Amino acid sequence: MNKILGLSLAFIMFVGLIGVETSAYSINNEPSSNSFVAGTLALKTNDLDGVSQTLYATSMSPGATVGPSTIMLKNAGTADGATLDIVLYYETNDGSPNTVDKTADEVAAMMEVMTLNYGGSDLLGSISDVNSNLYKDVYDLKNSDLTGLSGIDASATKDFIISVRLRNETENNFQADGITITMTFTLKQ
């Protein structure tokens, strides 16, 4: 009987120690800086569902300009967007009768960005001349960091404006060529 009583007492002490240890493990006295915001982010471009828009800079001659093209970005959700990221990619469109096949990067380097504006702020100053040709072009734009831009409040809009020009000194091998530029916008909370 003493053995049963002793084992029972040992078992109760063992369970008690586990309970105290578990309690000590789960106590956290540090304040949390995390916050949870209920709501939705619903970015629309030009009042359409979808987060991408395309600028067609095709069949251009030297000095020709496309734009300024305005893309209205609207947060149709119920939560404020904290930041906006923009990612660009492009494809080449070889013109006819040009028989020289230029790459998309070569054509993009001849497309000077004339206007780049978001929410009333000029973004051209934040674009680096990546290819060192002494002007800001679509190649530079694609390879620049356009993340962490100011967000868009719920039910509010901001405009993104872009224009590009085929440089006057463009060689004949580029004439009638162009690129299709797709801009993808991501609104983050």
Summary of the structure (lengths in Angstrom):
residues: 189
radius of gyration: 28.8
end to end distance: 65.8
largest distance: 105.2
contacts: 514
relative contact order: 0.27
helix: 23%
strand: 36%
